[in-house]
Amino acid sequence: MPKSSRKKKEKVADFSKAKLKLGKGKKLPTNVVDTSFKARSIALPTQSIAVEKDSAVPTNKRRQTFSDILSLLKHYNAGARKDAIFSARELFQDHPGLLERSIAPLLSACARLVGDEDASVRKTLLSFLDWILPRLEKKDLIPHVPLLLLFAASAQTHIFPEIRIDAVRFLNLLLDAVPESVVCGWDESGLGHGMRILEGYLGILSAGTKFGGAEGSAQATSTASVVLSPQSKLVVLQSLSSFLSHAIDPQPFAGESHRGIGQATGAVPTWFVRPSFVNTRLYEEHAKALQPSLHGVNGKHLTWSVDPDFESFDEDFVYDPRLLCGELETVQDLSNLSDLSPEMGDVSRSLGGIPLIMRLSRTLYPTLTATFLDGAPVVFSPSTNPTETEVQMLMAAFKITRTLYGAILQSVDPGADLLAPCEELKTLLGYLTGYFPFTAAHREAKVEQAFQDLSVIYCELLSLLVLVSHQSGTRNMDRRNRFRAPRHTFLSPLKSRFSLSSQVDLVKSYVIRLLQGDGGSGAQLSRPISVAIYTALLPTIWALLNQRSGDQPEQEPSAVLTATLDHAMRASSVSAVKRLTVEFVGRLLLLEKEVGYIGHFHPRDAGAGRKFQEWLLHLPKALWQVGTDNFATTRAILGVLLRLVQRGSHVVEREQISSLSSRLTPFFRIVHPIRGQVLGPFTKIPSSEVHVRYLTLDLCASLVTDQARSGTEDGGLCHAVSEAVKGTREEPYWDRVRAAMRGAWVKDGPPEIQDRATK
């Protein structure tokens, strides 16, 4: 068919009507629109209008109850689990009273999400726990800690490294909330999961988990096959440092704690003086000499009476029938009676963990070595300042080193061999000696503060080596223990094996500059020392003072002692560090009269008698400047002055007593040329501070009595005190004290004093 005819037929077909065939429907046009629809019914019984809702059940903005949220926390969809955590926080924010009765199911559901494979769910969970854990009471949280630790320990060994790191972050939250429950059982002494958590830390660090063997190095049984990134390693090291600081208490005596930089407590540490006493009991007497509890701050006040009430005595006494029956046969039996004391029992139990700590330090030694060797060249670069991650990682390694080796070298375990730990610590410090003192390449306040903390920790670690190396094998060969074998005979080779003279000289120069206000960073103005820094420096200062110096004349004061006394006098009276300086210098002077003290440092032979007297005479001025602003500093000044006067220190002579009396008079009364008589700060001390008021009167009574016995005038102190206490509760007490003083004058004073007393 020709082409033209075909085209003609196609044109005709457009305008022709199609014929319908039998059984076929009408053909739909090509542009037809389908308007059909389908409907389905969904059964929601809980949302039926026929069911009455309980309006008293707390709900969030989504109308979700706590039961609904619990079910969503177990949802298969990660987004639903994440939203459920947000809904839980919203619910507890709107209804705080619901939290107390929902702790058990909530923590049980959260524990199962610690090892969730979705990163957003874990991040949301950590944020939620960081918010809710501080709002829970410890007594309510502690029963659920074992369950949380089981899931955390399981997550520490997860196949995915990011889950292991998030498990460590979860442990950080628990360490902040209930640290004693987290570390319980770390040395297998309790029923806690501390040992399992510690093994998890070591496994993440690839340091090995089998460190319980007595000999040999640790066996690497870790499943961590992925090298940690710097950020992840920092998280693990910081968490491990916090865990060890809570688990290991290197101060089992006198209730002290050794938290170091940033965690200094209010009490002045004295643990470093312990090796200079012949036994623990005499050291504890020295440690408690200036403790406020002995003066009745929080204790009981017992008044003497003819018929005492024995029911009020609730003290602990050691009873031994051998003392009554006379069955003691040897001197050894008498010396062993100290083991019956509850305090000594606690000490013996605390020493049981020293071998375990030594094995743990040996296990972590390669990790610490690698961290120091890798981080020190970068952190202490002379050209550029390091990043915060690098500084904090080195800081965490420093703190772990201080916690482990500090506990070992401060131990008094007679069976501990300290030679190997000393070698390890000396090697670790040797990696850092070339950079000491640590200084930043460029001026930056945050970096300079971190470097100062690192330098102080370095000084503290070196002071441990110095203190241990100066202990002699005959330090316990006193009258009571002359039949015993020396407990530290293994320390004799330390002094000849370790050459610390160069490192000691560097530390001495740094400490002197720091006490003088020069932090070593090129600052033009002197910077005051914080409480934490000064507390951490005390072991170093004592180690430098107590070491023997053959090239220094005996009557010439050491530069460290001079700098310490100058800083103690230069510190502001209203600063927080003033009380620490008063107590530390006061303890140095009290060592002169302590029974059982066998250290090398002696205040009388230090060649700083005039410096000590100058420091002593500046205390009344500091007392007047403090006034009623800081009663802790006031108690420290009064306690030190009273102890020094009572014990007859060599710095408290007749001239000093007269000066102290005249300088204490303005504390009670001032005679102004225009205003006349003005009462001093003593009258402003509130009646609630009874101890401070009585302590002041005791000091004045001691001074006035000493002056009366020596036949000198008190400079009006007695009259000023009488005027200040007139009409107060202390007036009868002062009258009794004055009567007792008159009796002492009449009995012991010269004739002219006896005549004055009778008048």
URQUI-V112414 format. One line per field, one symbol per residue. ss: DSSP state (H for helix, E for strand, C for the rest). burial: + if it has 24 or more other C-alpha atoms within 12 Angstrom, else -. Layout:
ss=???
burial=???
This chain:
ss=CCHHHHHHHHHHHHCCCCCCCCCCCCCCCCCCCCCCCCCCCCCCHHHCCCCCCCCCCCCCCCCCCHHHHHHHHCCCCHHHHHHHHHHHHHHHHHCHHHCHHHHHHHHHHHHCCCCCCCHHHHHHHHHHHHHHHHHCCHHHHHHHHHHHHHHHHHHHCCCCHHHHHHHHHHHHHHHHHHHHHHCCCCCCCCCCCHHHHHHHHHHHCCCCCECCCCCCCCECCCCCCCCCCHHHHHHHHHHHHHHHHHHCCCCCCCCCCCCCCCCCCCCCCCHHHHHHECCHHHHHHHHCCCCHHHHCCCCCCCCCCCCCCHHHCCCCCCCCHHHHHCCCCCHHHHHHHHHHCHHHHHHHHHHHHHHHHHHHHHHHHHHHHHHHHHHHHHHCCCCCCCCHHHHHHHHHHHHHHHHHHHHHHCCCCCCCCCHHHHHHHHHHHHHHHCCCCCCCCCCCHHHHHHHHHHHHHHHHHHHHHHHHHCCCCCCCCCCCCCCCCCCCHHHHHHHHHCCCHHHHHHHHHHHHHHHCCCCCCCCCCCCCCCHHHHHHHHHHHHHHHHCCCCCCCCCCCCHHHHHHHHHHHHCCCCCCHHHHHHHHHHHHHHHHHCCCECCCCCHHHCCCHHHHHHHHHCHHHHHHHHCCCCHHHHHHHHHHHHHHHHHCCCCCCHHHHHHHHHHHHHHCEEEECCCEEEECHHHHCCCCCHHHHHHHHHHHHHHHHHHHHHCCCCCCHHHHHHHHCCCCCCHHHHHHHHHHHHHHHHHHCCHHHHHHHHC
burial=---------------------------------------------------------+++---+++-+++++++------++++++++++++-----++--++--++++++++++++-++++++++-++--++--+----++-+++++++++++++++-++++++++++++++++-++++++++-++----+++++++++++++++++++++-----+---+++-------+++++++++++++++++++++++-++++++--+-+++++++++++++++++++++++++++--+---------------------------------------------------+--++++++++++++++++++++-++--++++++----++--++++++++++++++++++++++++-+-++++++++++++++++++-++++++------++++++++++++++++++++++++++++++----------+++++--++--+-+--+++++++++++++++-+++------+++++++++++++++++++++--------+++++++++++++++++-++++++++++++++++++++-+++++++++-+-++-++++++++++++++++++-+++++++++++++++++--++++++-+++++++++++++++--------+++++++---+-++++++++++++++++++++-++++++++++++++----+---++-++--++-++---+---+---+--
